[in-house]
């Protein structure tokens, strides 16, 4: 082997290793999502909930025409800020409802939102009752709801492409 080929060979080996790790992470992520979602109902049991802004939200009804991204987060969650900014970006053009899970009273949650600069619609769940009704046991959790059904869910750090792909698959009625 000539000196010229050695860097290319190392680069290929590095790429194979990176792809292997990526595949491993994907498999573990899908398995964890499947494990956590087994407690979730297929249809949405929520009735009307009130947002911090005072809006009455019927998420099942909202989801009849267009999908709804229902995002569970917490002010104490270490990785939620990595996802919250991305979800906030989707809230300008998609139906996004978020739930602040056990993050304090309404005033505390509003203060947190103001400090972070988030503009998404928020329902406060100080006792965790809404989360329990849907089998949500970890934050961050995203549920993709369409036509009153939970079509997909994911827990943990999620990227913009991951959210976009799940939303697109939901819109196309592929999941």
OpenMM code with the backbone's topology and positions (N, CA, C; nanometers):
from openmm import Vec3, app, unit

residues = "UNK UNK UNK UNK UNK UNK UNK UNK UNK UNK UNK UNK UNK UNK UNK UNK UNK UNK UNK UNK UNK UNK UNK UNK UNK UNK UNK UNK UNK UNK UNK UNK UNK UNK UNK UNK UNK UNK UNK UNK UNK UNK UNK UNK UNK UNK UNK UNK UNK UNK UNK UNK UNK UNK UNK UNK UNK UNK UNK UNK UNK UNK UNK UNK UNK UNK UNK UNK UNK UNK UNK UNK UNK UNK UNK UNK UNK UNK UNK UNK UNK UNK UNK UNK UNK UNK UNK UNK UNK UNK UNK UNK UNK UNK UNK UNK UNK UNK UNK UNK UNK UNK UNK UNK UNK UNK UNK UNK UNK UNK UNK UNK UNK UNK UNK UNK UNK UNK UNK UNK UNK UNK UNK UNK UNK UNK UNK UNK UNK UNK UNK UNK UNK UNK UNK UNK UNK UNK UNK UNK UNK UNK UNK UNK UNK UNK UNK UNK UNK UNK UNK UNK UNK UNK UNK UNK UNK UNK UNK UNK UNK UNK UNK UNK UNK UNK UNK UNK UNK UNK UNK UNK UNK UNK UNK".split()
positions = [
    Vec3(0.0853, -0.1179, 0.0000),
    Vec3(0.0000, 0.0000, 0.0000),
    Vec3(0.0893, 0.1235, 0.0000),
    Vec3(0.0583, 0.2170, -0.0832),
    Vec3(0.1387, 0.3381, -0.0915),
    Vec3(0.0966, 0.4368, 0.0155),
    Vec3(0.1820, 0.5319, 0.0404),
    Vec3(0.1525, 0.6374, 0.1390),
    Vec3(0.0277, 0.7151, 0.0991),
    Vec3(0.0081, 0.7279, -0.0291),
    Vec3(-0.1038, 0.8057, -0.0799),
    Vec3(-0.2384, 0.7452, -0.0388),
    Vec3(-0.2498, 0.6135, -0.0313),
    Vec3(-0.3756, 0.5456, -0.0012),
    Vec3(-0.4053, 0.5367, 0.1483),
    Vec3(-0.3069, 0.5525, 0.2342),
    Vec3(-0.3283, 0.5364, 0.3775),
    Vec3(-0.4308, 0.6338, 0.4354),
    Vec3(-0.4257, 0.7645, 0.4067),
    Vec3(-0.5270, 0.8545, 0.4625),
    Vec3(-0.6686, 0.8199, 0.4172),
    Vec3(-0.6847, 0.7790, 0.2927),
    Vec3(-0.8176, 0.7416, 0.2432),
    Vec3(-0.8676, 0.6175, 0.3167),
    Vec3(-0.7778, 0.5222, 0.3400),
    Vec3(-0.8144, 0.4002, 0.4113),
    Vec3(-0.8576, 0.4322, 0.5538),
    Vec3(-0.7844, 0.5211, 0.6217),
    Vec3(-0.8213, 0.5611, 0.7574),
    Vec3(-0.9554, 0.6332, 0.7588),
    Vec3(-0.9775, 0.7168, 0.6592),
    Vec3(-1.1047, 0.7892, 0.6501),
    Vec3(-1.2216, 0.6948, 0.6303),
    Vec3(-1.2022, 0.5915, 0.5483),
    Vec3(-1.3070, 0.4932, 0.5255),
    Vec3(-1.3355, 0.4130, 0.6518),
    Vec3(-1.2303, 0.3754, 0.7227),
    Vec3(-1.2464, 0.3016, 0.8484),
    Vec3(-1.3195, 0.3876, 0.9513),
    Vec3(-1.2853, 0.5160, 0.9566),
    Vec3(-1.3503, 0.6090, 1.0490),
    Vec3(-1.4985, 0.6228, 1.0144),
    Vec3(-1.5301, 0.6322, 0.8843),
    Vec3(-1.6682, 0.6443, 0.8391),
    Vec3(-1.7482, 0.5196, 0.8738),
    Vec3(-1.6905, 0.4008, 0.8548),
    Vec3(-1.7582, 0.2763, 0.8899),
    Vec3(-1.7868, 0.2707, 1.0404),
    Vec3(-1.6904, 0.3117, 1.1198),
    Vec3(-1.7093, 0.3133, 1.2654),
    Vec3(-1.8209, 0.4095, 1.3038),
    Vec3(-1.8195, 0.5272, 1.2458),
    Vec3(-1.9223, 0.6273, 1.2734),
    Vec3(-2.0608, 0.5767, 1.2332),
    Vec3(-2.0706, 0.5153, 1.1169),
    Vec3(-2.1987, 0.4593, 1.0732),
    Vec3(-2.2446, 0.3466, 1.1650),
    Vec3(-2.1507, 0.2657, 1.2113),
    Vec3(-2.1854, 0.1585, 1.3056),
    Vec3(-2.2420, 0.2132, 1.4351),
    Vec3(-2.1768, 0.3165, 1.4901),
    Vec3(-2.2281, 0.3793, 1.6115),
    Vec3(-2.3638, 0.4434, 1.5870),
    Vec3(-2.3782, 0.5080, 1.4727),
    Vec3(-2.5061, 0.5708, 1.4389),
    Vec3(-2.6180, 0.4687, 1.4299),
    Vec3(-2.5908, 0.3554, 1.3668),
    Vec3(-2.6904, 0.2480, 1.3568),
    Vec3(-2.7248, 0.1926, 1.4941),
    Vec3(-2.6242, 0.1745, 1.5781),
    Vec3(-2.6473, 0.1257, 1.7138),
    Vec3(-2.7374, 0.2225, 1.7920),
    Vec3(-2.7074, 0.3515, 1.7839),
    Vec3(-2.7865, 0.4531, 1.8537),
    Vec3(-2.9298, 0.4531, 1.8008),
    Vec3(-2.9472, 0.4410, 1.6701),
    Vec3(-3.0803, 0.4370, 1.6106),
    Vec3(-3.1595, 0.3173, 1.6611),
    Vec3(-3.0989, 0.2006, 1.6642),
    Vec3(-3.1674, 0.0793, 1.7106),
    Vec3(-3.2067, 0.0927, 1.8578),
    Vec3(-3.1152, 0.1415, 1.9407),
    Vec3(-3.1454, 0.1595, 2.0831),
    Vec3(-3.2574, 0.2617, 2.1012),
    Vec3(-3.2527, 0.3700, 2.0255),
    Vec3(-3.3544, 0.4744, 2.0345),
    Vec3(-3.4921, 0.4209, 1.9962),
    Vec3(-3.4997, 0.3480, 1.8866),
    Vec3(-3.6275, 0.2910, 1.8428),
    Vec3(-3.6791, 0.1911, 1.9465),
    Vec3(-3.5905, 0.1095, 2.0007),
    Vec3(-3.6311, 0.0122, 2.1028),
    Vec3(-3.6826, 0.0822, 2.2287),
    Vec3(-3.6148, 0.1880, 2.2725),
    Vec3(-3.6606, 0.2625, 2.3899),
    Vec3(-3.7956, 0.3293, 2.3647),
    Vec3(-3.8130, 0.3875, 2.2472),
    Vec3(-3.9418, 0.4487, 2.2134),
    Vec3(-4.0529, 0.3448, 2.2149),
    Vec3(-4.0258, 0.2276, 2.1587),
    Vec3(-4.1261, 0.1207, 2.1574),
    Vec3(-4.1576, 0.0747, 2.2992),
    Vec3(-4.0556, 0.0624, 2.3830),
    Vec3(-4.0756, 0.0201, 2.5214),
    Vec3(-4.1590, 0.1219, 2.5983),
    Vec3(-4.1255, 0.2492, 2.5852),
    Vec3(-4.1976, 0.3534, 2.6595),
    Vec3(-4.3380, 0.3752, 2.6066),
    Vec3(-4.3596, 0.3553, 2.4780),
    Vec3(-4.4916, 0.3828, 2.4204),
    Vec3(-4.5918, 0.2712, 2.4451),
    Vec3(-4.5485, 0.1588, 2.4986),
    Vec3(-4.6423, 0.0487, 2.5227),
    Vec3(-4.7492, 0.0855, 2.6249),
    Vec3(-4.7237, 0.1849, 2.7098),
    Vec3(-4.8195, 0.2306, 2.8096),
    Vec3(-4.9167, 0.3355, 2.7544),
    Vec3(-4.8883, 0.3842, 2.6334),
    Vec3(-4.9705, 0.4908, 2.5764),
    Vec3(-5.0940, 0.4338, 2.5086),
    Vec3(-5.2066, 0.5014, 2.5262),
    Vec3(-5.3270, 0.4575, 2.4559),
    Vec3(-5.3158, 0.4915, 2.3069),
    Vec3(-5.3944, 0.4239, 2.2240),
    Vec3(-5.3919, 0.4546, 2.0808),
    Vec3(-5.4691, 0.5823, 2.0507),
    Vec3(-5.5815, 0.5997, 2.1177),
    Vec3(-5.6604, 0.7204, 2.0971),
    Vec3(-5.6352, 0.8169, 2.2112),
    Vec3(-5.6607, 0.9407, 2.1866),
    Vec3(-5.6305, 1.0468, 2.2815),
    Vec3(-5.7394, 1.0573, 2.3878),
    Vec3(-5.7084, 1.0297, 2.5149),
    Vec3(-5.8100, 1.0376, 2.6185),
    Vec3(-5.8341, 1.1794, 2.6714),
    Vec3(-5.7473, 1.2727, 2.6329),
    Vec3(-5.7605, 1.4084, 2.6849),
    Vec3(-5.8887, 1.4744, 2.6363),
    Vec3(-5.9487, 1.5487, 2.7228),
    Vec3(-6.0600, 1.6335, 2.6839),
    Vec3(-6.0033, 1.7718, 2.6588),
    Vec3(-6.0773, 1.8723, 2.6895),
    Vec3(-6.0305, 2.0087, 2.6730),
    Vec3(-5.9391, 2.0454, 2.7896),
    Vec3(-5.8265, 2.1065, 2.7568),
    Vec3(-5.7321, 2.1543, 2.8579),
    Vec3(-5.7140, 2.3037, 2.8386),
    Vec3(-5.6715, 2.3713, 2.9421),
    Vec3(-5.6521, 2.5153, 2.9344),
    Vec3(-5.5033, 2.5475, 2.9334),
    Vec3(-5.4656, 2.6340, 2.8399),
    Vec3(-5.3260, 2.6754, 2.8310),
    Vec3(-5.3004, 2.7888, 2.9301),
    Vec3(-5.1742, 2.8182, 2.9524),
    Vec3(-5.1378, 2.9291, 3.0396),
    Vec3(-5.1891, 3.0623, 2.9855),
    Vec3(-5.2093, 3.0692, 2.8545),
    Vec3(-5.2614, 3.1914, 2.7925),
    Vec3(-5.4134, 3.2013, 2.8069),
    Vec3(-5.4753, 3.0979, 2.8651),
    Vec3(-5.6202, 3.0988, 2.8860),
    Vec3(-5.6996, 3.0375, 2.7721),
    Vec3(-5.6326, 2.9811, 2.6731),
    Vec3(-5.7016, 2.9191, 2.5594),
    Vec3(-5.7495, 2.7793, 2.5966),
    Vec3(-5.8722, 2.7470, 2.5568),
    Vec3(-5.9259, 2.6123, 2.5738),
    Vec3(-5.8820, 2.5300, 2.4533),
    Vec3(-5.8131, 2.4191, 2.4783),
    Vec3(-5.7569, 2.3378, 2.3711),
    Vec3(-5.8163, 2.1976, 2.3746),
    Vec3(-5.8780, 2.1576, 2.2653),
    Vec3(-5.9251, 2.0206, 2.2478),
    Vec3(-5.8307, 1.9582, 2.1449),
    Vec3(-5.7295, 1.8893, 2.1933),
    Vec3(-5.6222, 1.8405, 2.1071),
    Vec3(-5.6743, 1.7382, 2.0066),
    Vec3(-5.7662, 1.6533, 2.0485),
    Vec3(-5.8236, 1.5553, 1.9548),
    Vec3(-5.8945, 1.6270, 1.8406),
    Vec3(-5.9734, 1.7278, 1.8711),
    Vec3(-6.0435, 1.8038, 1.7669),
    Vec3(-5.9448, 1.8800, 1.6797),
    Vec3(-5.8412, 1.9369, 1.7406),
    Vec3(-5.7393, 2.0096, 1.6639),
    Vec3(-5.6713, 1.9182, 1.5626),
    Vec3(-5.6583, 1.7902, 1.5962),
    Vec3(-5.5827, 1.6961, 1.5133),
    Vec3(-5.6635, 1.6369, 1.3981),
    Vec3(-5.7891, 1.6732, 1.3845),
    Vec3(-5.8718, 1.6129, 1.2798),
    Vec3(-5.8276, 1.6557, 1.1397),
    Vec3(-5.7873, 1.7802, 1.1227),
    Vec3(-5.7466, 1.8302, 0.9912),
    Vec3(-5.5948, 1.8238, 0.9704),
    Vec3(-5.5203, 1.8593, 1.0754),
    Vec3(-5.3744, 1.8649, 1.0683),
    Vec3(-5.3163, 1.7994, 1.1925),
    Vec3(-5.1974, 1.7383, 1.1812),
    Vec3(-5.1353, 1.6774, 1.2992),
    Vec3(-5.1023, 1.7812, 1.4065),
    Vec3(-5.1009, 1.7333, 1.5290),
    Vec3(-5.0611, 1.8138, 1.6445),
    Vec3(-4.9368, 1.7503, 1.7043),
    Vec3(-4.8380, 1.8333, 1.7308),
    Vec3(-4.7209, 1.7880, 1.8053),
    Vec3(-4.7491, 1.8200, 1.9510),
    Vec3(-4.7579, 1.7173, 2.0347),
    Vec3(-4.7787, 1.7346, 2.1783),
    Vec3(-4.6459, 1.7039, 2.2459),
    Vec3(-4.5884, 1.8052, 2.3088),
    Vec3(-4.4529, 1.7971, 2.3612),
    Vec3(-4.4546, 1.8099, 2.5133),
    Vec3(-4.4084, 1.7067, 2.5824),
    Vec3(-4.3938, 1.7076, 2.7283),
    Vec3(-4.2508, 1.7436, 2.7635),
    Vec3(-4.2363, 1.8454, 2.8477),
    Vec3(-4.1054, 1.8918, 2.8910),
    Vec3(-4.1145, 1.9304, 3.0384),
    Vec3(-4.0009, 1.9611, 3.0965),
    Vec3(-3.9985, 2.0052, 3.2364),
    Vec3(-3.8859, 2.1058, 3.2544),
    Vec3(-3.9090, 2.2010, 3.3416),
    Vec3(-3.8069, 2.3034, 3.3678),
    Vec3(-3.6831, 2.2428, 3.4334),
    Vec3(-3.6983, 2.1307, 3.5018),
    Vec3(-3.5886, 2.0644, 3.5718),
    Vec3(-3.5169, 1.9614, 3.4838),
    Vec3(-3.5666, 1.9396, 3.3642),
    Vec3(-3.5117, 1.8396, 3.2728),
    Vec3(-3.3840, 1.8931, 3.2080),
    Vec3(-3.2753, 1.8210, 3.2234),
    Vec3(-3.1463, 1.8660, 3.1724),
    Vec3(-3.1355, 1.8694, 3.0216),
    Vec3(-3.2024, 1.7780, 2.9516),
    Vec3(-3.1911, 1.7741, 2.8058),
    Vec3(-3.3065, 1.8442, 2.7343),
    Vec3(-3.4109, 1.8811, 2.8069),
    Vec3(-3.5256, 1.9461, 2.7429),
    Vec3(-3.4884, 2.0733, 2.6670),
    Vec3(-3.3973, 2.1577, 2.7162),
    Vec3(-3.3614, 2.2760, 2.6380),
    Vec3(-3.3049, 2.2440, 2.4991),
    Vec3(-3.2461, 2.1252, 2.4825),
    Vec3(-3.1952, 2.0859, 2.3519),
    Vec3(-3.3085, 2.0607, 2.2524),
    Vec3(-3.4249, 2.0222, 2.3027),
    Vec3(-3.5396, 1.9914, 2.2179),
    Vec3(-3.6371, 2.1096, 2.2122),
    Vec3(-3.6515, 2.1810, 2.3227),
    Vec3(-3.7513, 2.2877, 2.3313),
    Vec3(-3.7329, 2.3965, 2.2264),
    Vec3(-3.6106, 2.4360, 2.2006),
    Vec3(-3.5859, 2.5378, 2.0992),
    Vec3(-3.6297, 2.4916, 1.9610),
    Vec3(-3.6055, 2.3649, 1.9310),
    Vec3(-3.6459, 2.3086, 1.8030),
    Vec3(-3.7981, 2.3031, 1.7927),
    Vec3(-3.8625, 2.2571, 1.8991),
    Vec3(-4.0091, 2.2509, 1.9003),
    Vec3(-4.0669, 2.3914, 1.8865),
    Vec3(-4.0063, 2.4879, 1.9533),
    Vec3(-4.0529, 2.6266, 1.9445),
    Vec3(-4.0464, 2.6754, 1.7996),
    Vec3(-3.9437, 2.6340, 1.7275),
    Vec3(-3.9323, 2.6708, 1.5862),
    Vec3(-4.0446, 2.6144, 1.5008),
    Vec3(-4.0908, 2.4963, 1.5342),
    Vec3(-4.2024, 2.4356, 1.4610),
    Vec3(-4.3348, 2.5046, 1.4932),
    Vec3(-4.3449, 2.5680, 1.6095),
    Vec3(-4.4732, 2.6251, 1.6539),
    Vec3(-4.5195, 2.7418, 1.5673),
    Vec3(-4.4311, 2.7982, 1.4871),
    Vec3(-4.4710, 2.9076, 1.3981),
    Vec3(-4.5559, 2.8595, 1.2809),
    Vec3(-4.5371, 2.7340, 1.2387),
    Vec3(-4.6054, 2.6865, 1.1193),
    Vec3(-4.6843, 2.5569, 1.1389),
    Vec3(-4.6690, 2.4944, 1.2533),
    Vec3(-4.7397, 2.3692, 1.2815),
    Vec3(-4.8218, 2.3854, 1.4094),
    Vec3(-4.9131, 2.2920, 1.4316),
    Vec3(-4.9900, 2.2920, 1.5551),
    Vec3(-4.9055, 2.2260, 1.6642),
    Vec3(-4.8631, 2.3046, 1.7598),
    Vec3(-4.7791, 2.2564, 1.8687),
    Vec3(-4.8449, 2.2935, 2.0005),
    Vec3(-4.8625, 2.1948, 2.0863),
    Vec3(-4.9078, 2.2162, 2.2233),
    Vec3(-4.8042, 2.1509, 2.3123),
    Vec3(-4.7587, 2.2239, 2.4134),
    Vec3(-4.6600, 2.1666, 2.5037),
    Vec3(-4.7189, 2.1548, 2.6431),
    Vec3(-4.6637, 2.0629, 2.7182),
    Vec3(-4.7087, 2.0407, 2.8551),
    Vec3(-4.5876, 2.0506, 2.9468),
    Vec3(-4.5954, 2.1451, 3.0404),
    Vec3(-4.4905, 2.1622, 3.1412),
    Vec3(-4.5190, 2.0631, 3.2533),
    Vec3(-4.4385, 1.9603, 3.2628),
    Vec3(-4.4600, 1.8517, 3.3581),
    Vec3(-4.3926, 1.8814, 3.4916),
    Vec3(-4.4719, 1.8915, 3.5949),
    Vec3(-4.4244, 1.9112, 3.7324),
    Vec3(-4.3139, 2.0170, 3.7399),
    Vec3(-4.3430, 2.1314, 3.6810),
    Vec3(-4.2457, 2.2405, 3.6744),
    Vec3(-4.2843, 2.3608, 3.7590),
    Vec3(-4.3763, 2.3429, 3.8501),
    Vec3(-4.4171, 2.4523, 3.9381),
    Vec3(-4.5558, 2.5036, 3.9059),
    Vec3(-4.5903, 2.6139, 3.9722),
    Vec3(-4.7222, 2.6731, 3.9486),
    Vec3(-4.7197, 2.7554, 3.8195),
    Vec3(-4.8348, 2.8093, 3.7821),
    Vec3(-4.8451, 2.8832, 3.6558),
    Vec3(-4.7471, 3.0001, 3.6485),
    Vec3(-4.7323, 3.0720, 3.7569),
    Vec3(-4.6413, 3.1866, 3.7585),
    Vec3(-4.4973, 3.1420, 3.7348),
    Vec3(-4.4568, 3.0348, 3.7985),
    Vec3(-4.3204, 2.9839, 3.7808),
    Vec3(-4.2959, 2.9366, 3.6375),
    Vec3(-4.3937, 2.8701, 3.5795),
    Vec3(-4.3789, 2.8211, 3.4424),
    Vec3(-4.3737, 2.9390, 3.3456),
    Vec3(-4.4604, 3.0379, 3.3653),
    Vec3(-4.4582, 3.1570, 3.2795),
    Vec3(-4.3229, 3.2279, 3.2877),
    Vec3(-4.2678, 3.2376, 3.4075),
    Vec3(-4.1368, 3.3010, 3.4254),
    Vec3(-4.0283, 3.2232, 3.3524),
    Vec3(-4.0330, 3.0922, 3.3629),
    Vec3(-3.9362, 3.0066, 3.2932),
    Vec3(-3.9450, 3.0293, 3.1426),
    Vec3(-4.0682, 3.0303, 3.0883),
    Vec3(-4.0880, 3.0505, 2.9445),
    Vec3(-4.0356, 3.1863, 2.9002),
    Vec3(-4.0611, 3.2878, 2.9805),
    Vec3(-4.0143, 3.4220, 2.9479),
    Vec3(-3.8612, 3.4269, 2.9467),
    Vec3(-3.7993, 3.3648, 3.0468),
    Vec3(-3.6529, 3.3622, 3.0531),
    Vec3(-3.5908, 3.2909, 2.9335),
    Vec3(-3.6556, 3.1865, 2.8855),
    Vec3(-3.6034, 3.1079, 2.7733),
    Vec3(-3.6439, 3.1662, 2.6381),
    Vec3(-3.7478, 3.2495, 2.6368),
    Vec3(-3.7939, 3.3097, 2.5117),
    Vec3(-3.8778, 3.2179, 2.4254),
    Vec3(-3.9397, 3.1154, 2.4849),
    Vec3(-4.0236, 3.0234, 2.4087),
    Vec3(-4.1604, 3.0863, 2.3846),
    Vec3(-4.2155, 3.0610, 2.2657),
    Vec3(-4.3455, 3.1165, 2.2317),
    Vec3(-4.4524, 3.0115, 2.2086),
    Vec3(-4.4214, 2.8852, 2.2346),
    Vec3(-4.5208, 2.7814, 2.2097),
    Vec3(-4.6314, 2.7808, 2.3151),
    Vec3(-4.7446, 2.7210, 2.2770),
    Vec3(-4.8615, 2.7094, 2.3659),
    Vec3(-4.8269, 2.6098, 2.4768),
    Vec3(-4.8570, 2.6460, 2.6020),
    Vec3(-4.8188, 2.5622, 2.7154),
    Vec3(-4.9387, 2.5340, 2.8048),
    Vec3(-4.9514, 2.4073, 2.8414),
    Vec3(-5.0464, 2.3632, 2.9416),
    Vec3(-4.9627, 2.3216, 3.0619),
    Vec3(-4.9983, 2.3706, 3.1795),
    Vec3(-4.9231, 2.3327, 3.2991),
    Vec3(-4.9815, 2.2041, 3.3574),
    Vec3(-4.8957, 2.1124, 3.3927),
    Vec3(-4.9338, 1.9842, 3.4527),
    Vec3(-4.8552, 1.9666, 3.5830),
    Vec3(-4.8891, 2.0474, 3.6855),
    Vec3(-4.8088, 2.0455, 3.8081),
    Vec3(-4.8107, 1.9128, 3.8823),
    Vec3(-4.9184, 1.8367, 3.8706),
    Vec3(-4.9268, 1.7096, 3.9435),
    Vec3(-4.8854, 1.5898, 3.8577),
    Vec3(-4.8731, 1.6092, 3.7285),
    Vec3(-4.8397, 1.4985, 3.6393),
    Vec3(-4.9596, 1.4179, 3.5929),
    Vec3(-5.0805, 1.4636, 3.6217),
    Vec3(-5.2020, 1.3892, 3.5864),
    Vec3(-5.2184, 1.3746, 3.4349),
    Vec3(-5.1913, 1.4801, 3.3600),
    Vec3(-5.2033, 1.4708, 3.2139),
    Vec3(-5.1020, 1.3714, 3.1578),
    Vec3(-4.9820, 1.3752, 3.2095),
    Vec3(-4.8783, 1.2826, 3.1635),
    Vec3(-4.9194, 1.1381, 3.1921),
    Vec3(-4.9689, 1.1132, 3.3110),
    Vec3(-5.0109, 0.9768, 3.3465),
    Vec3(-5.1252, 0.9287, 3.2574),
    Vec3(-5.2165, 1.0187, 3.2201),
    Vec3(-5.3302, 0.9779, 3.1373),
    Vec3(-5.2862, 0.9304, 2.9989),
    Vec3(-5.1688, 0.9717, 2.9569),
    Vec3(-5.1163, 0.9296, 2.8271),
    Vec3(-4.9997, 0.8324, 2.8393),
    Vec3(-4.9653, 0.7935, 2.9596),
    Vec3(-4.8546, 0.7001, 2.9781),
    Vec3(-4.7180, 0.7623, 2.9565),
    Vec3(-4.7085, 0.8951, 2.9656),
    Vec3(-4.5803, 0.9627, 2.9499),
    Vec3(-4.5043, 0.9504, 3.0815),
    Vec3(-4.3844, 0.8926, 3.0736),
    Vec3(-4.3073, 0.8684, 3.1958),
    Vec3(-4.1696, 0.9344, 3.1944),
    Vec3(-4.1379, 1.0046, 3.0867),
    Vec3(-4.0050, 1.0665, 3.0769),
    Vec3(-4.0157, 1.1969, 2.9984),
    Vec3(-3.9217, 1.2854, 3.0261),
    Vec3(-3.9127, 1.4087, 2.9485),
    Vec3(-3.7745, 1.4150, 2.8855),
    Vec3(-3.7640, 1.4731, 2.7697),
    Vec3(-3.8706, 1.5209, 2.6830),
    Vec3(-3.9382, 1.4057, 2.6087),
    Vec3(-4.0677, 1.4214, 2.5844),
    Vec3(-4.1450, 1.3261, 2.5053),
    Vec3(-4.2260, 1.4039, 2.4031),
    Vec3(-4.2244, 1.3580, 2.2820),
    Vec3(-4.3053, 1.4162, 2.1751),
    Vec3(-4.4054, 1.3125, 2.1268),
    Vec3(-4.5316, 1.3543, 2.1169),
    Vec3(-4.6370, 1.2705, 2.0611),
    Vec3(-4.6864, 1.3376, 1.9337),
    Vec3(-4.7062, 1.2600, 1.8312),
    Vec3(-4.7573, 1.3107, 1.7052),
    Vec3(-4.8992, 1.2572, 1.6904),
    Vec3(-4.9963, 1.3479, 1.6971),
    Vec3(-5.1372, 1.3115, 1.7031),
    Vec3(-5.2053, 1.3555, 1.5747),
    Vec3(-5.2788, 1.2635, 1.5147),
    Vec3(-5.3505, 1.2944, 1.3917),
    Vec3(-5.4826, 1.2199, 1.3921),
    Vec3(-5.5891, 1.2927, 1.3635),
    Vec3(-5.7246, 1.2383, 1.3604),
    Vec3(-5.7596, 1.1677, 1.4913),
    Vec3(-5.7189, 1.2317, 1.6015),
    Vec3(-5.7523, 1.1819, 1.7342),
    Vec3(-5.6707, 1.0640, 1.7823),
    Vec3(-5.5725, 1.0211, 1.7047),
    Vec3(-5.4907, 0.9050, 1.7408),
    Vec3(-5.3455, 0.9453, 1.7602),
    Vec3(-5.2806, 0.8804, 1.8564),
    Vec3(-5.1370, 0.8980, 1.8742),
    Vec3(-5.0704, 0.8112, 1.7689),
    Vec3(-5.0112, 0.8752, 1.6693),
    Vec3(-4.9521, 0.8022, 1.5570),
    Vec3(-4.8068, 0.7649, 1.5818),
    Vec3(-4.7377, 0.8473, 1.6609),
    Vec3(-4.5957, 0.8235, 1.6835),
    Vec3(-4.5550, 0.8935, 1.8118),
    Vec3(-4.4504, 0.8420, 1.8732),
    Vec3(-4.3956, 0.9080, 1.9917),
    Vec3(-4.2458, 0.8853, 1.9963),
    Vec3(-4.1781, 0.9780, 2.0601),
    Vec3(-4.0345, 0.9633, 2.0802),
    Vec3(-3.9975, 1.0303, 2.2120),
    Vec3(-3.9000, 0.9762, 2.2769),
    Vec3(-3.8549, 1.0263, 2.4059),
    Vec3(-3.7049, 1.0522, 2.3994),
    Vec3(-3.6640, 1.1578, 2.4663),
    Vec3(-3.5226, 1.1912, 2.4701),
    Vec3(-3.4888, 1.2989, 2.3697),
    Vec3(-3.3610, 1.3193, 2.3478),
    Vec3(-3.3149, 1.4228, 2.2561),
    Vec3(-3.3597, 1.3872, 2.1149),
    Vec3(-3.4229, 1.4828, 2.0511),
    Vec3(-3.4736, 1.4662, 1.9155),
    Vec3(-3.4283, 1.5856, 1.8330),
    Vec3(-3.3835, 1.5597, 1.7130),
    Vec3(-3.3327, 1.6658, 1.6259),
    Vec3(-3.4433, 1.7239, 1.5391),
    Vec3(-3.4125, 1.8357, 1.4745),
    Vec3(-3.5060, 1.8963, 1.3801),
    Vec3(-3.5431, 1.7969, 1.2702),
    Vec3(-3.4448, 1.7285, 1.2072),
    Vec3(-3.4834, 1.6316, 1.1036),
    Vec3(-3.5714, 1.5186, 1.1579),
    Vec3(-3.5456, 1.4755, 1.2816),
    Vec3(-3.6269, 1.3698, 1.3407),
    Vec3(-3.7716, 1.4127, 1.3610),
    Vec3(-3.7908, 1.5344, 1.4100),
    Vec3(-3.9267, 1.5868, 1.4291),
    Vec3(-3.9935, 1.6063, 1.2939),
    Vec3(-3.9211, 1.6657, 1.1995),
    Vec3(-3.9771, 1.6904, 1.0668),
    Vec3(-4.0187, 1.5594, 1.0003),
    Vec3(-3.9345, 1.4562, 1.0079),
    Vec3(-3.9651, 1.3280, 0.9442),
    Vec3(-4.0886, 1.2642, 1.0065),
    Vec3(-4.0958, 1.2629, 1.1387),
    Vec3(-4.2144, 1.2049, 1.2041),
    Vec3(-4.3402, 1.2829, 1.1675),
    Vec3(-4.3300, 1.4142, 1.1629),
    Vec3(-4.4443, 1.4977, 1.1269),
    Vec3(-4.4863, 1.4706, 0.9824),
    Vec3(-4.3900, 1.4616, 0.8920),
    Vec3(-4.4191, 1.4343, 0.7519),
    Vec3(-4.4842, 1.2967, 0.7353),
    Vec3(-4.4286, 1.1947, 0.8023),
    Vec3(-4.4874, 1.0605, 0.7950),
    Vec3(-4.6294, 1.0599, 0.8498),
    Vec3(-4.6522, 1.1388, 0.9547),
    Vec3(-4.7868, 1.1495, 1.0109),
    Vec3(-4.8811, 1.2164, 0.9119),
    Vec3(-4.8373, 1.3273, 0.8518),
    Vec3(-4.9203, 1.3990, 0.7534),
    Vec3(-4.9544, 1.3110, 0.6336),
    Vec3(-4.8606, 1.2286, 0.5921),
    Vec3(-4.8812, 1.1407, 0.4762),
    Vec3(-4.9594, 1.0156, 0.5146),
    Vec3(-4.9953, 1.0038, 0.6417),
    Vec3(-5.0705, 0.8892, 0.6920),
    Vec3(-4.9916, 0.7598, 0.6772),
    Vec3(-4.8593, 0.7693, 0.6905),
    Vec3(-4.7732, 0.6525, 0.6789),
    Vec3(-4.7437, 0.5872, 0.8130),
    Vec3(-4.7732, 0.6580, 0.9208),
    Vec3(-4.7587, 0.5983, 1.0542),
    Vec3(-4.8843, 0.6264, 1.1328),
] * unit.nanometer
topology = app.Topology()
chain = topology.addChain("A")
for resn in residues:
    res = topology.addResidue(resn, chain)
    for name in ("N", "CA", "C"):
        topology.addAtom(name, app.Element.getBySymbol(name[0]), res)
